[in-house]
Amino acid sequence: MPVPNHLESQKRVYAAWARIYDTIYQRMLARPQREAVEAACARGRDILEIGVGTGLTLAFFRPDARVIGVDLSLDMLKVANRKVASQKLGHVRGLMVMDACRIGFAAESFDAVTAQFVITLVPDAEQALGEMDRVLKPGGEIIISSRLVDDGGPFAAMWTALAPLSRAVGWSSDFKVSRLTGWAARTGRYETVHIGSGYFKVVRLRKLASAEA
Ligand SMILES: C[S@@+](CC[C@H](N)C(=O)[O-])C[C@H]1O[C@@H](n2cnc3c(N)ncnc32)[C@H](O)[C@@H]1O
């Protein structure tokens, strides 16, 4: 179970971030955000965006998509709501306050579930992944973009060295890709179809259709 105090502190943090978030992150996050949105749109029209924040990703969706965005922070959602109105983003069908660990939608409602720069902030990431799994249709994808670290490889030492800098700018330095792929493997219902490279990574987990599982 998520710790209520943690949720309250996240809300306070993002109430403050809401005013300046876009100025700082709009350009920085655009590449992985576009990649994640493109992958989601390729799975189908019904898409759930968890931790949608100020809605920086929303303009990247195809006009024929049906996107619902949820977030813990009402202040971040207010900014997203203004964006939807000013940019006339008709494909955004709803924005609502919701915890990633308690998703209020019926099972198998969405063709894709995206979680961009949020999974590292959730204390029980596996519970959030379980909720994403529940609301995802078979054949759909969970698409995570975030600051994620490799378990090894040529850059592992460099990322470890940069960890204090990561923490200083508010990024997780120790959320490993294998935490996502390990969860996927343990369910027996997912295949990892993509692991991006670089500082910000996109990881795509495809839920097997019933006949494949
Ligand atoms: C770094 S921002 C990312 C916003 C947006 N996804 C983006 O890519 O620009 C993290 C967002 O996750 C939200 N968040 C944090 N914990 C959450 C939770 N447990 N459930 C839902 N949203 C959460 C925050 O309120 C914030 O809006």
The ligand as a MOL file (V3000), in Angstrom:
LIG
                    3D

  0  0  0     0  0            999 V3000
M  V30 BEGIN CTAB
M  V30 COUNTS 27 29 0 0 0
M  V30 BEGIN ATOM
M  V30 1 C 7.9410 14.3590 -13.3490 0
M  V30 2 S 6.2110 14.6450 -13.4970 0 CHG=1
M  V30 3 C 5.8640 13.9140 -15.1140 0
M  V30 4 C 4.6910 14.5390 -15.7740 0
M  V30 5 C 4.4160 14.0740 -17.2040 0
M  V30 6 N 4.1670 12.6400 -17.2570 0
M  V30 7 C 5.5470 14.4130 -18.1080 0
M  V30 8 O 6.1350 13.5080 -18.7440 0
M  V30 9 O 5.8690 15.6100 -18.2470 0 CHG=-1
M  V30 10 C 5.5670 13.4090 -12.3940 0
M  V30 11 C 4.0510 13.4470 -12.2620 0
M  V30 12 O 3.6360 12.2510 -11.6070 0
M  V30 13 C 2.6240 12.5720 -10.6770 0
M  V30 14 N 2.5830 11.5160 -9.6650 0
M  V30 15 C 3.4620 11.2590 -8.6610 0
M  V30 16 N 3.0730 10.1750 -7.9590 0
M  V30 17 C 1.9200 9.7390 -8.5170 0
M  V30 18 C 1.0270 8.6800 -8.2350 0
M  V30 19 N 1.2450 7.8240 -7.2120 0
M  V30 20 N -0.0630 8.5300 -9.0240 0
M  V30 21 C -0.3170 9.3760 -10.0470 0
M  V30 22 N 0.5030 10.4090 -10.3670 0
M  V30 23 C 1.6000 10.5890 -9.6180 0
M  V30 24 C 3.0150 13.9440 -10.1430 0
M  V30 25 O 1.9190 14.6030 -9.5590 0
M  V30 26 C 3.5400 14.6030 -11.4120 0
M  V30 27 O 2.5140 15.2840 -12.1050 0
M  V30 END ATOM
M  V30 BEGIN BOND
M  V30 1 1 1 2
M  V30 2 1 2 3
M  V30 3 1 2 10
M  V30 4 1 3 4
M  V30 5 1 4 5
M  V30 6 1 5 6
M  V30 7 1 5 7
M  V30 8 2 7 8
M  V30 9 1 7 9
M  V30 10 1 10 11
M  V30 11 1 11 12
M  V30 12 1 11 26
M  V30 13 1 12 13
M  V30 14 1 13 14
M  V30 15 1 13 24
M  V30 16 1 14 15
M  V30 17 1 14 23
M  V30 18 2 15 16
M  V30 19 1 16 17
M  V30 20 1 17 18
M  V30 21 2 17 23
M  V30 22 1 18 19
M  V30 23 2 18 20
M  V30 24 1 20 21
M  V30 25 2 21 22
M  V30 26 1 22 23
M  V30 27 1 24 25
M  V30 28 1 24 26
M  V30 29 1 26 27
M  V30 END BOND
M  V30 END CTAB
M  END
